[in-house]
């Protein structure tokens, strides 16, 4: 994995069956599921209320930008204070904020007000993803089992990035109230994060972090930017940004393309199929990852993904859903391998005591990418029709070129803090 080592099915069983893993794993599935559902649910909700993809994209982007900023800040605090109490506090504030967000949309408040409330809601959305990944350092030993655990995190997170928007799209067209998808996402966030924060493993991790901080043995990356100062981690974050941008444009573009073809409900179905193909391809890819070098893998996978999403945009005006589905499934096969590579990149470039902060930077980059992709896609589709989202694929290919120039930053392995009770 880190060096191209494949994971076997037994490694996944050992990781998921580790003592104390069952409860946080199940809780994190619920809590992490809405990570990409929030944005599309908001976009479709506002689109139904206002009638403009551009305005809906702007509101969705405000939520995602807030989430991105909040994830970075929360990542550092979670590494320093422990996850249990902080996550419970965030859940309470988030419940109030999302209620206010829905009230503003329903009341058709002025756009600047909705954007501000969306930004604030994003800021306090609990960043459970980094905590879920970092917890594995307490649950399983270093080696193939932990690497399999990180791959599970990547595959499951990718499933949520694709299946969440698919569910949002299905709820938007199959329920009488367009805000149903956002309500479902908020409920999952609240229930899953609360359960996760109260599990024994998470409470023990919090106690260890507090003890390490009190004794002065908790290491940290100094400075305002913290761990993102590391060049290798910046490369991983850039790859995640490109991935999110391309995926975000594709999500909105597929919905527009199926509506253009006269079958709007097919958008959710295609996104669901995309998720299935992505997961299956990710498991197969994990058995023999290519390219072996992580520095090469990041640009190659992003470049190919961008190329295929560009092709999706170019075939959308034809109106053939079969042709769109074929190209889309080919693109979907490249999704989970990218997210897995991002997770392994965090393992390679960040110290163990900053694992939550480092992973949250990567999640933040992906969320910002999705935000930009959805906003760009909305504007381009309003102006040029369903082919407009091809622009996101082109931008992804350009970022792949930038990653290629930075491939040497992934050549070495960062000095990592040894696993300790505070990790």
C-alpha positions in Angstrom: 0.0 0.0 0.0 2.4 2.7 1.1 5.0 1.1 -1.1 2.5 -0.5 -3.5 1.9 -3.5 -1.3 -1.5 -5.1 -2.1 -4.1 -5.7 0.6 -5.7 -9.2 1.0 -9.3 -9.9 2.1 -7.9 -11.3 5.4 -6.3 -7.9 6.1 -9.7 -6.2 5.8 -11.3 -8.8 8.1 -8.6 -8.3 10.7 -9.0 -4.5 10.6 -12.8 -4.4 10.7 -12.9 -7.2 13.3 -10.4 -5.6 15.6 -11.5 -5.4 19.3 -13.4 -2.1 19.9 -13.8 -1.3 16.2 -17.4 -2.4 15.6 -19.2 0.5 17.3 -17.1 3.4 15.9 -17.1 1.9 12.5 -20.9 1.6 12.4 -21.3 5.1 13.9 -18.9 6.6 11.4 -20.7 5.1 8.5 -23.8 7.0 9.5 -22.0 10.2 10.5 -19.7 10.3 7.4 -22.4 9.4 4.9 -23.7 13.0 4.4 -20.3 14.5 3.6 -21.1 15.0 0.0 -24.9 14.8 0.4 -25.2 18.2 2.0 -24.0 20.1 -1.0 -26.1 18.5 -3.7 -29.2 18.3 -1.4 -28.8 22.1 -0.8 -28.3 22.8 -4.5 -31.4 20.8 -5.6 -33.4 22.4 -2.7 -32.6 25.9 -3.6 -32.9 25.2 -7.4 -36.5 24.1 -6.8 -37.3 27.1 -4.7 -35.5 29.7 -6.8 -35.4 28.2 -10.3 -31.7 29.0 -11.1 -28.8 26.6 -11.2 -26.4 29.6 -10.7 -28.0 30.8 -7.5 -28.4 27.3 -6.2 -24.8 26.6 -6.9 -23.7 29.7 -5.0 -25.7 28.7 -1.9 -24.3 25.2 -2.1 -20.9 26.6 -2.5 -21.3 28.8 0.6 -22.1 25.7 2.7 -19.1 23.8 1.3 -16.7 26.7 1.8 -17.8 26.9 5.4 -17.4 23.1 5.8 -13.9 23.3 4.3 -12.8 26.1 6.7 -14.4 24.4 9.6 -12.8 21.1 8.8 -9.3 22.6 8.9 -9.9 24.3 12.3 -11.6 21.3 13.8 -8.8 19.0 12.6 -6.3 20.9 14.7 -8.5 21.1 17.7 -9.4 17.4 17.6 -5.8 16.5 17.6 -5.1 18.8 20.5 -8.3 18.4 22.7 -9.5 14.9 21.7 -12.6 14.1 19.7 -15.3 13.1 22.2 -16.4 16.3 23.9 -15.6 18.6 21.0 -17.7 16.5 18.5 -20.7 16.5 21.0 -20.5 20.3 21.3 -20.4 20.7 17.5 -23.4 18.4 17.1 -25.5 20.7 19.3 -24.4 23.9 17.5 -24.9 22.2 14.1 -28.4 21.2 14.9 -29.4 24.8 15.6 -27.5 26.2 12.6 -29.0 23.8 10.0 -32.5 24.5 11.3 -31.8 28.2 10.7 -30.4 27.5 7.2 -33.6 25.7 6.2 -35.8 28.5 7.7 -33.9 31.1 5.6 -34.4 29.1 2.4 -38.1 28.5 3.1 -38.6 32.1 3.9 -36.8 33.1 0.7 -34.5 35.4 2.6 -32.2 37.7 0.7 -29.4 35.9 -1.0 -26.6 37.4 1.1 -28.4 36.3 4.3 -28.7 32.7 3.0 -25.1 32.7 1.9 -24.0 33.8 5.3 -26.1 31.3 7.2 -24.9 28.6 4.8 -21.3 29.5 5.5 -21.9 29.4 9.3 -23.7 26.0 9.0 -20.7 24.6 7.1 -18.3 25.9 9.7 -19.9 24.0 12.6 -20.6 20.8 10.6 -18.8 18.1 12.6 -15.6 16.9 10.9 -15.9 13.3 11.8 -13.9 12.0 8.8 -10.4 12.8 10.1 -11.3 11.4 13.6 -12.6 8.2 12.1 -9.4 7.6 10.1 -7.1 8.6 13.0 -8.8 6.2 15.4 -7.3 3.2 13.5 -3.9 4.0 15.0 -5.5 3.0 18.4 -7.3 0.0 17.1 -4.9 -1.9 14.9 -1.1 -2.3 14.8 1.2 -0.8 12.1 1.5 -3.0 9.0 -0.8 -4.5 6.5 -3.8 -4.5 8.8 -3.6 -0.8 9.4 -3.0 -0.1 5.7 -6.2 -2.2 5.0 -8.0 -0.1 7.5 -7.0 3.1 5.8 -8.0 1.6 2.4 -11.4 0.8 3.9 -11.7 4.4 5.1 -10.9 5.6 1.5 -13.3 3.2 -0.1 -16.1 3.9 2.3 -15.5 7.7 2.0 -15.7 7.4 -1.7 -18.9 5.5 -1.5 -20.3 8.4 0.5 -19.1 10.9 -2.0 -21.0 9.2 -4.8 -23.9 7.4 -3.1 -24.8 10.5 -0.9 -25.4 12.7 -3.9 -27.3 9.9 -5.6 -29.6 9.6 -2.6 -30.0 13.4 -2.5 -31.0 13.4 -6.2 -33.5 10.5 -5.7 -35.1 12.2 -2.7 -35.4 15.5 -4.5 -37.5 14.0 -7.3 -39.4 11.4 -5.3 -40.6 13.4 -2.2 -43.1 16.3 -2.1 -40.8 18.6 -0.2 -37.5 19.5 -1.9 -35.7 19.9 1.4 -36.2 16.3 2.4 -32.7 15.3 1.3 -31.1 18.1 3.4 -33.1 17.0 6.4 -32.0 13.4 6.0 -28.4 14.4 5.7 -28.6 16.6 8.8 -30.2 13.8 10.8 -27.5 11.3 9.8 -24.8 13.8 10.7 -26.3 14.3 14.2 -27.1 10.7 15.0 -23.8 9.2 13.6 -21.5 11.8 15.1 -23.2 11.6 18.5 -22.9 7.8 18.6 -19.3 7.9 17.4 -18.3 10.5 20.0 -19.8 8.3 22.8 -18.1 5.0 21.8 -15.6 3.6 24.2 -12.7 3.8 21.8 -13.2 7.5 21.0 -13.6 8.4 24.7 -10.4 6.5 25.5 -8.6 8.3 22.7 -9.8 11.7 24.1 -8.5 10.8 27.5 -5.1 9.8 26.1 -4.8 13.0 24.2 -5.7 15.1 27.2 -3.1 13.2 29.3 -0.4 13.7 26.7 -1.2 17.4 26.4 -1.0 17.8 30.2 2.4 16.0 30.3 3.8 18.0 27.4 4.4 14.9 25.2 2.0 15.8 22.4 3.9 16.8 19.3 2.6 19.4 16.9 3.4 21.3 13.7 4.0 24.9 14.7 2.7 27.9 12.8 -0.6 29.1 11.5 -0.8 26.5 8.7 0.4 23.6 10.8 0.9 20.3 9.1 -0.1 21.6 5.6 3.4 23.3 5.5 4.8 20.0 4.4 5.3 19.9 0.6 4.2 16.3 0.2 0.9 16.9 2.0 0.3 20.0 -0.1 0.6 17.7 -3.2 -1.9 15.3 -1.8 -4.3 18.2 -1.0 -3.9 19.5 -4.5 -4.8 16.0 -5.9 -7.9 15.9 -3.7 -8.8 19.4 -4.8 -8.7 18.3 -8.5 -10.6 15.1 -7.7 -13.4 17.1 -6.0 -13.6 19.7 -8.8 -14.0 17.0 -11.5 -16.5 15.0 -9.4 -18.5 18.0 -8.4 -19.0 19.1 -12.0 -19.9 15.6 -13.0 -22.6 15.3 -10.3 -24.4 18.4 -11.4 -23.8 17.7 -15.1 -25.3 14.2 -15.0 -28.5 15.6 -13.5 -28.7 18.3 -16.1 -27.9 15.8 -18.9 -30.6 13.3 -17.8 -33.1 16.2 -17.5 -32.1 17.3 -21.1 -32.7 13.7 -22.3 -36.2 13.8 -20.8 -35.5 11.4 -17.9 -34.6 13.4 -14.8 -35.0 10.5 -12.4 -32.2 8.7 -14.3 -29.7 11.1 -12.8 -29.9 9.5 -9.3 -29.9 6.0 -10.8 -26.7 6.7 -12.8 -25.0 8.3 -9.8 -25.9 5.2 -7.8 -24.5 2.9 -10.5 -21.4 5.1 -10.5 -21.0 4.4 -6.8 -21.2 0.7 -7.2 -18.7 0.6 -10.1 -16.4 2.9 -8.1 -16.4 0.6 -5.1 -15.9 -2.6 -7.1 -13.1 -1.1 -9.1 -11.5 0.2 -5.9 -11.4 -3.2 -4.3 -9.9 -4.7 -7.5 -7.4 -1.9 -7.9 -6.3 -2.4 -4.3 -5.1 -5.9 -5.2 -2.6 -4.5 -7.8 -2.3 -0.7 -7.6 -0.7 1.0 -10.6 1.4 3.1 -11.0 3.4 1.7 -8.1 4.9 5.1 -7.3 2.4 7.3 -5.4 4.0 10.4 -7.0 3.0 9.1 -10.4 -0.3 7.6 -9.4 -1.8 10.9 -8.3 -1.4 12.8 -11.6 -2.1 9.7 -13.8 -5.4 8.9 -12.1 -6.6 12.5 -12.0 -5.7 13.1 -15.6 -7.6 10.1 -16.8 -10.5 11.0 -14.6 -10.6 14.5 -16.0 -10.4 13.2 -19.6 -13.4 10.8 -19.1 -15.5 13.5 -17.4 -14.7 15.8 -20.3 -16.0 13.1 -22.6 -19.1 12.7 -20.5 -19.8 16.4 -21.0 -19.2 16.2 -24.8 -21.7 13.3 -25.3 -24.4 14.8 -23.0 -26.0 17.0 -25.8 -26.5 13.9 -27.9 -29.3 12.8 -25.5 -28.2 9.1 -25.5 -28.3 8.0 -21.9 -26.7 4.6 -22.9 -23.6 6.4 -24.3 -23.4 8.7 -21.3 -23.7 5.7 -18.9 -20.8 3.8 -20.7 -18.4 6.8 -20.4 -19.6 7.5 -16.9 -19.0 4.0 -15.6 -15.4 4.1 -17.1 -14.8 7.4 -15.2 -16.3 5.9 -12.0 -13.7 3.1 -12.1 -11.1 5.7 -11.4 -12.7 7.3 -8.4 -11.9 5.1 -5.4 -8.3 4.5 -6.5 -7.8 8.3 -6.2 -9.3 8.6 -2.8 -7.3 5.6 -1.6 -4.1 7.3 -2.9 -5.0 10.4 -1.0 -5.4 8.5 2.2 -2.1 6.7 1.7 -0.5 10.1 0.9 -1.5 11.4 4.3 0.0 8.3 5.9 3.3 9.0 4.0 3.6 12.7 4.5 2.1 13.6 7.9 3.3 12.9 11.5 1.0 10.5 13.4 0.1 13.0 16.1 -1.3 15.3 13.4 -3.2 12.6 11.5 -6.6 14.1 12.1 -5.5 17.6 11.0 -3.6 16.3 8.0 -6.5 14.1 6.8 -9.0 17.0 7.4 -6.8 19.2 5.1 -7.2 16.6 2.4 -11.0 16.4 3.0 -11.1 20.2 3.0 -9.4 20.3 -0.4 -11.8 17.7 -1.8 -14.8 19.6 -0.4 -13.5 22.9 -1.9 -13.1 21.1 -5.2 -16.7 19.8 -5.1 -17.9 23.3 -4.2 -16.0 24.9 -7.1 -17.0 22.1 -9.4 -20.7 22.5 -8.6 -20.6 26.2 -8.9 -18.7 26.1 -12.2 -21.0 23.4 -13.5 -24.1 25.4 -12.6 -22.9 28.5 -14.4 -21.7 26.7 -17.5 -24.9 24.6 -17.8 -27.1 27.7 -17.5 -25.0 29.3 -20.3 -24.1 26.4 -22.6 -26.5 23.6 -21.8 -25.6 20.1 -20.6 -22.2 20.1 -22.4 -21.0 22.9 -20.1 -19.8 20.6 -17.4 -17.0 19.4 -19.6 -15.1 22.4 -18.4 -14.6 20.7 -15.0 -12.9 17.8 -16.7 -10.5 20.1 -18.6 -9.6 21.9 -15.4 -8.9 18.5 -13.8 -6.5 17.6 -16.6 -4.7 20.9 -16.1 -4.3 20.2 -12.4 -2.9 16.7 -13.2 -0.1 18.4 -15.1 0.7 20.5 -12.0 0.7 17.3 -9.9 3.1 15.8 -12.4 5.6 18.6 -11.8 5.3 18.0 -8.0 5.7 14.2 -8.1 9.1 14.4 -6.4 7.5 15.8 -3.2 6.1 12.3 -2.7 9.4 10.5 -3.2 10.4 10.4 0.4 8.7 9.3 3.6 8.0 11.9 6.2 9.4 11.5 9.7 6.5 10.1 11.6 5.8 10.3 15.3 5.9 6.8 16.7 2.5 5.4 17.7 1.9 6.2 21.3 -1.0 6.3 23.7 -1.8 9.8 22.6 -1.9 9.1 19.0 
